[in-house]
């Protein structure tokens, strides 16, 4: 789990679930950026800027966004484009080391469903993060730390009148990793354990 090379090897044989709705529903793509450090493999999480009316405001997530007509009909191009626009890191499909399973979620803009496709990339060495207006901050998190279940804890969220207890990680500066991003990371951690 601490080294990137075995994770890359495990991803090369991973068969992600591809939603049959990915070409019919609105679609987004995210970039799961990994790097090797002395502490082991790390993943980059971004903090979305706090904006009124944005359901993901302030969430910890991966860089990414909607697939549009400029993306040459490929969600992986959208992940690369959005990463460049949001945090200034230049990646391309050649930096790709794997893919995770498609996720279906709510498209709050259109009040329907949307498919999110996560692509895993090796972060180029010496990359400088330059945030646009959509990003407030970022944090590199060590995969080995995420793999220790003692760090995972339930956290209560209010959704209207309901209170939901969801698994989460407490990160620096009172930020929480939870929800769809955590679900994608759990798949990556399962793949890494199978190596």
C-alpha positions, 0 to 999 in steps of 0.5 A, a space after each residue: 500500500 505504501 508504494 505506487 508501483 504495485 498500485 499501478 500494477 493492480 490497476 492495470 488488471 482491474 475491470 471497473 464497472 462501466 455504467 450502461 447509462 454513461 452515453 445517455 445521461 449527463 456525464 462528469 469525470 474526475 482525476 484521482 491524482 497519485 504521487 510517490 513520497 517518502 511516506 508512501 503513495 498519496 492522493 490529492 484531494 481538493 476543497 471546493 470553494 464555498 458558493 451559495 447554491 452549490 450542493 458540493 460547496 466546501 466538499 473535499 473531492 477530486 478535480 473534475 467536472 462535466 464532459 462537454 463538446 470540447 472533450 473529443 467525446 472522451 471522459 478522460 479528456 474532460 478529467 485532464 481539462 478540468 484538472 488543468 483549469 481547476 488546479 493548474 496541473 497538466 496531465 494527459 491520457 499518457 499519465 493515466 494508470 487506470 480507471 475506477 468504476 462509474 458512479 451514478 449520482 444526482 445532477 443537481 443542475 438538471 434535477 436528474 441522474 448523472 454518471 461520474 467516471 473516475 480516472 487515475 493518473 500519476 501526478 507529474 513530478 514538481 507540479 505546482 498547484 494553481 487554483 481557479 475560483 472553484 477551488 479553495 484549497 487542497 491536501 495530499 493524503 497518504 493512502 496507508 493512513 486512509 487504509 487504517 480503519 481506526 482513522 475512519 469515523 461516523 459523522 452526522 449530516 443534516 439533510 433537511 429534517 433527517 440526520 444521517 450518519 455517514 463514514 468519514 475521515 477528519 482531515 486538517 482544518 476541520 475538513 471531512 472526506 466523505 460521500 462519493 469521493 470516499 466511495 471512490 477511494 474505497 475502491 482504490 484501496 480495495 484494488 491496492 490491497 489485492 496487489 
